[in-house]
């Protein structure tokens, strides 16, 4: 594998600036790009993050937007301060990207347990379910890299990697509940979380 370089990180931000879409959809694409690059060049995300902070001062609107979206996908909560001044930009698309980037950074910093506790409606359920799916992808990658370590239990607290075990464990969320009980978004989230955690 190629070692990461600042030059490559800079070129990625420049390259992606030609394919930007407005947030939040654009952030999903950008995140996929970064994840793909990270597979090819482990460690590139950290360099992209550093380069993105530098590009925020550019006069080129597309480069600034690319840097904002890169930070949304790689940034740390302590780096939100670099994006905040752009919230008052006269360029509405940049202000919108900045707002979405801050929300994405804050979201990425939350634990699965926090996201689970926040489930109250359809949109918060979807946020939780997506985060859980992403976590499972990361766990599967860790398990594939080191199968001996994760022979009994999976990575990141995952007890059930196969779908049947996952469903059986999740069903315990409904067992013993009264027949008349309403199914809520929180109950569906509990089903998913128990699928991950119960053996």
N, C-alpha and C positions, 0 to 999 in steps of 0.2 A: 504494500500500500504506500501511496505517496505521502510524505510528511506535509502537514498543512503549512501554508505560507501566507503572509499578509498580502502579497501581490495577488494570489488566487482569490482571497477574500474580497479584495477591492474589485477585481474583475467580475466576480459573481454579483456584487451589488450593482455595478454598471450594466451587466448583462440583463439582470432581472428588471432593471428600470425600463427596458424596452417592451416588457410584457405585463406591466402592472394592470391590475383591475382594482376598483375601489374596495375598501374594506366594507364588510367583514369577509366577503367572498375572496378578495385578493389575499387576505391573510391565510386562508386555508391553502391556497395554491402555493404561496410563498413558503409556508411551513412544510409542505410536501417537497418543494425544491430543496430546502435546507436539509431535511431528513435524508433525501437522496444523496446530496453532496457529503453528508456526514458518513454515510455508508462507504463511499468511495475514499474519502479523506477524513478519517477520525480526527476530531479536534478542530475542524474548520469552523464549527459554530461559534466557538469562543473568539476566533479571529474575526469572523463576520460581525460579531457584536461590537468588537473594538473599532473596526473600520466604520461601521454604521454610525457610531457616535461622532467620528470625525466628519463624515459626509453630511451630518445635519447642518453644518455651516455653509454648505454649497449654495451657489446662486442658481443652480440647475434644479428646477422644481421636480423633475422626474427622478433625479438622483436623491433628492431629499426624501421624496415619497418612498423610494426604494429602501433608503436607510431606515425610515420610520417602520416600514413593514418588516424589515430584517430584525429590528429591535423588538418588535412585537412578538417575534417567533423565537428569539434567543436572549432577550434582555432579562435583567434581574430587577427585582422591585426597587433596589437602590438607584437604578438608572432611569426611572420614570421621570426624574427631575430634568433630564436632557430633552425629553419629549414635550413636557408641559408648556414651554413657551410657544410651541406651535399650535396650541389650542386656540390662540387668538389670531392666527394667520388670516390674512385677507383672502387667501386662496381657500375656498370652502372645502375642496376635496382634500387638501392637506390638513386642515383643521379636523375634518371627519376621520381621516386616517390616524391622526394623532390620538383622538379620543378612543378609537377602536384599539389602537396599539396599547394604550394605558390599560384598558379593560382586559386585553389579552395577557399582558404581563401579570396583572393582578390575578387573573384566572389561573395562569400556569403555576403561580406560587402557592395555590391552595392545595391542600391534601384531599385525597378521595373522601376521607371522613368528613371534612368540612363541606365539600360539595354535596355529600349525602345529606348532611344536616340542613342544607339550604333548599332541598327539594320541597316545593310547595305547589307547583303547577307544571304544565307541559314543558315550558321553555327551560325551567330549572332542572327538570328530569332529563331533558335532552342534553343539557350541559354535563350533568353527572354521567349519563350513559356514555357520551363520547369520551369523557376523561377516563372512565373505566376501561373502555375499549382500547384507548391509547396505552393505558398502563399495562393491559394484557399483552399488547404488541411488544412493549419494552421487556416484560417478563419473559415472553417466549424467546426473544433474542438472547437474553441472559442465560436462559435454560439451554438453548442450543449451543452457546459458547462453552458452557461448563456443566454438562449433564451429570457428572459425578456429584457435584455439590448439591444439585437440585433433584437427586434421585427420588427422595421421599416427598418433600414439599417443593412447590414451585417458587420461583423468585417473586419478590415484592409481596409476599404474603398470600400468593395464589395457591389454594389447596386443590382446585379442580381445573385442570387444563382441557379435559375433554368435555364435549357438550352434554352428554348424558349425566355425568357426575355433577356438572354445574347446575343442570336443571333439577336433579334430585335434591341437591343441597338448597337451592333457591325455594323449592316448594315448601320447605319448613316455615317460610314466612306466612303461608296460608293455612297450614295444618292446624286444626284446633280452633280456627276462627269461626265465629257464628256464620251460618249460611246467609243471613241477611246483611252481613257487614258489607259496606260499600268499598269497592276497590279504589284506592287513591293513587296519585302519582308517587307519593311517598312510599306506599306499599309496594309499588312496582320497583322503585329504587331499592327497597329492602330486599326484594326477591333477587335482584342482581348482586347486591353486596353479599348476601348470604351464599349465593352461588360461588362467589370468589372465596369466602372465608371458612365455610363449614365443610368438614370432611364427611 
